[in-house]
Structure formats: structure tokens, C-alpha cells
Amino acid sequence: MKDLLVDSSVLIEYFKGNERAVKLLDSFENADVVLHINDVVFSEVVYILLGHYLGRSPRTAKGNPEKLPPEIEEVFNVLKAFGFIPVVQSTVFRAMTLIQKYAMLPNDALMLHV
């Protein structure tokens, strides 16, 4: 069994109905692969999709559960099916090195070293 960390961009495009992303994730359904996310992926996917489904800034729903789009429940259900890899302190320290060396963005550096 192989483990695979799925990038947020793939999941975002999957939920938006991008045919390539749907085919890619569907191709792993019966494969000998366990798909994983981490807290960075969760945060990015939910934030971007909140904005997508709301049609405006996700901040407009902050503190107002009644304003949350109903589609977000399906997003949560799908994300629950993934394995979860926590970001630990050593990952953060390695990400700091990548940021300093290559001027990477923080979430990209964290994803690279999970």
C-alpha cells in the first residue's frame, strides 16, 4: 500500500468539477493507494471553496453559521475519507529552511516536507 499526500489545488478543482481533477482522484479509488491530507490542505480547500460557493469573501460568513453554503457539508464528508498527516514541529523547522533558501511560500514549504 502506498501513501499519497493530495495537494489542495487538486481537491479544489475536484470540487469545482474540473474533469482532469475528477478523473485523477477517481483513478485512485480502486488503487493500492491511501490518500492523505494535512491541516494546510484542509484549511486551503475549505477557505477557497467557502468563497467559491458563497460567491464572495469567506469572511462574510464568519460568525454566522446560517450563511455557510450547504455544499460545505459535502466537502467535509469527502475530506473525512482521507488519511490525515499532522504537521509537526520538525516539519515547521524544515519549512523555515526552505523558505530562507528558496523564498518559498509558507504553505508550499510545509507541504513539501510533510
Secondary structure, 3 states (H helix, E strand, C coil): CEEEECCHHHHHHHHCCCHHHHHHHHHCCCCCEEEEECHHHHHHHHHHHHHHHHCCCHHHHCCCHHHCCCHHHHHHHHHHCCEECCCCHHHHHHHHHHHHHHCCCHHHHHHHCC
